[in-house]
Amino acid sequence: MPRFSANLSFLFQDLPFYDRIDAAAANGFLGVEYMSPYDSEVAEIKRRLRANGLTQVLFNLPVGDFAKGERGFASDPERVDEFREGVIEAVDIARELDCKRVNMLVGIAIPGRDGAYARATMVKNARYAARALDEIGATLVVEPLNRIDTPGFLIGTTAEALSLIADTGASNFKLQYDCYHAQRVEGNLIATIRAHIAQIGHVQIADSPGRNEPGTGELAYERILPVFDELGYDGWIGLEYKPSRPAPETFSWIEALRAREVVAP
């Protein structure tokens, strides 16, 4: 059975942020993740995690002004110093929370910016981030975002992410495989997982096309998720979906999956 992590940027939205940590534990989760800890009190996050016996699974590097549409700036040569400052802050927080995965959103293409220059900056920044995280025994992951939802995003497919990882050459730089984003632009999920399991450092799920909980769309998670167990994946699977009703009411699919495993020959 996979280890599921509650993504607090999507689940339990009716609660204040810190209370979502308590809610995750109350609903049986052992790990949590979210987009950003930077506007929160890290000491309070740590206190809640420890009180509930939860693992801090993942958070993102700073992405810029999310409300204004920014989705990272790793490719912007004019913001290298800002990127590095963000890495330093993220490493400090990851160390404090004992978090072993930090996600890098690379950003949206900047009009008029030379593509080769942007790519070189992205590789350089990824090397810096991976090296800094390696010093605390953590892994950098990169997440492709589908360009239907995020037009112009610089890493939009599994192949593009794997190319960046190869060019960076860091052993602690892995793929964050988001099944929702992959389905929107690629499909062929099970074959992709089988082909690249060794390079997958984190997994996130939502159904497609609505990005709601499993069972609301076209993805057969009852067939997809057992593949991770079959291949020996020992990481977490983050529930990064928009609940179609109150979050606790959307977890029945987990029990259904568990029941299928019990009766499987």
Residue pairs with C-beta under 8 A, 6 or more apart in sequence:
1 229
1 257
1 258
1 261
2 225
2 228
2 229
2 233
2 236
2 237
3 30
3 31
3 235
3 236
3 237
4 29
4 31
4 236
4 237
4 238
4 239
4 254
5 29
5 30
5 31
5 32
5 33
5 55
5 57
5 58
5 236
5 237
5 238
5 239
6 12
6 20
6 24
6 27
6 29
6 31
6 32
6 33
6 238
6 239
7 32
7 33
7 34
7 204
7 238
7 239
7 240
7 241
8 17
8 20
8 21
8 24
8 32
8 33
8 34
9 34
9 35
9 36
9 240
10 239
10 240
10 241
10 242
10 243
11 20
11 23
11 24
11 239
11 241
11 243
11 247
12 19
12 20
12 23
12 24
12 247
13 243
13 247
14 246
15 23
17 34
17 40
18 40
18 44
18 45
18 48
20 32
21 32
21 45
21 48
21 49
21 52
21 54
22 48
22 51
22 52
23 247
24 32
24 52
24 54
25 52
25 53
25 54
27 247
27 248
27 251
28 251
29 54
30 53
30 54
30 55
31 54
31 55
31 56
31 57
31 236
32 49
32 54
32 55
32 56
32 57
33 56
33 57
33 58
33 59
33 236
33 238
33 240
34 59
35 59
35 60
35 63
35 66
36 59
36 60
36 62
36 63
36 66
37 45
37 59
37 93
37 97
38 62
38 89
38 93
42 93
42 96
42 97
45 56
45 97
46 96
46 97
48 54
49 55
49 56
49 97
55 98
55 236
56 97
56 98
56 99
57 99
57 100
57 101
57 202
57 236
57 238
58 99
58 101
58 102
58 103
58 141
58 202
58 236
58 238
59 90
59 93
59 94
59 99
59 102
59 103
60 72
60 102
60 103
60 104
60 105
61 72
61 74
61 83
61 86
61 87
61 90
61 102
61 103
61 104
61 105
61 129
62 86
62 89
62 90
63 70
63 71
63 72
63 73
63 105
63 107
64 70
64 71
64 72
64 73
64 107
69 108
70 107
70 108
71 105
71 107
71 108
71 145
71 150
71 153
72 104
72 105
72 106
72 107
73 79
73 82
73 83
73 107
74 83
74 104
74 105
74 106
74 107
74 121
74 122
74 125
74 126
75 106
75 107
75 109
75 110
75 113
75 118
75 119
75 121
75 122
75 125
75 154
76 83
76 107
76 110
76 113
76 118
76 121
77 117
77 118
77 121
80 121
80 124
80 125
83 125
83 128
83 129
84 125
84 128
87 128
87 129
87 132
87 133
88 132
90 102
90 129
90 133
91 102
91 132
91 133
91 135
91 136
91 138
93 99
94 100
94 102
94 133
94 136
94 138
95 136
99 138
100 137
100 138
100 139
101 138
101 139
101 141
101 176
101 201
101 202
101 235
101 236
102 129
102 133
102 138
102 139
102 140
102 141
103 140
103 141
103 142
103 143
103 176
103 202
104 126
104 129
104 140
104 141
104 142
104 143
105 143
105 145
106 122
106 142
106 153
106 154
106 155
106 164
107 153
107 154
108 150
108 151
108 152
108 153
108 154
109 115
109 118
109 152
109 153
109 154
110 118
118 154
122 154
122 164
123 164
123 167
123 168
126 140
126 142
126 164
126 168
126 170
126 173
127 168
127 169
127 170
129 140
130 140
130 168
130 170
130 172
130 173
131 170
133 139
133 140
133 172
134 170
134 171
134 172
138 172
139 172
139 173
139 174
139 201
140 170
140 172
140 173
140 174
141 173
141 174
141 175
141 176
141 201
141 202
142 155
142 161
142 164
142 165
142 173
142 174
142 175
142 176
143 155
143 161
143 176
143 178
143 181
143 204
144 153
144 155
144 156
144 157
144 158
144 160
144 161
144 178
144 181
144 182
145 153
145 155
145 156
145 178
145 181
146 153
146 156
146 180
146 181
146 182
146 184
146 185
147 153
147 156
147 185
148 184
148 185
149 181
149 184
150 156
154 160
155 161
155 164
156 185
157 185
157 186
158 175
158 177
158 182
158 186
158 192
158 196
161 175
161 176
162 175
162 196
162 199
165 173
165 174
165 175
165 199
174 199
174 200
174 201
174 202
175 196
175 199
175 200
175 201
176 200
176 201
176 202
176 203
176 204
177 192
177 193
177 196
177 200
177 202
177 203
177 204
178 203
178 204
178 205
178 206
178 240
179 189
179 203
179 204
179 205
179 206
179 208
179 219
179 221
179 224
180 204
180 205
180 206
180 207
180 208
180 211
180 219
180 240
180 241
182 189
182 192
183 189
183 208
183 218
183 219
184 208
184 209
186 192
189 219
189 224
190 223
190 224
190 227
193 200
193 224
193 227
193 228
193 231
194 227
194 231
197 228
197 231
197 232
197 233
200 233
200 235
201 235
202 235
202 236
202 238
203 228
203 233
203 235
203 236
203 237
203 238
204 237
204 238
204 239
204 240
205 214
205 219
205 221
205 225
205 237
205 238
205 239
205 240
205 241
206 212
206 213
206 214
206 239
206 240
206 241
206 242
207 213
207 214
207 215
207 216
207 217
207 218
207 219
207 221
207 241
208 217
208 218
208 219
209 217
209 218
210 216
210 217
210 242
210 244
211 241
211 242
212 241
212 242
212 243
212 244
212 250
213 239
213 241
213 243
213 244
213 250
213 251
213 253
214 221
214 241
214 253
215 221
215 253
216 244
221 253
221 257
222 256
222 257
222 260
225 237
225 257
226 261
228 237
241 250
243 249
243 250
244 250
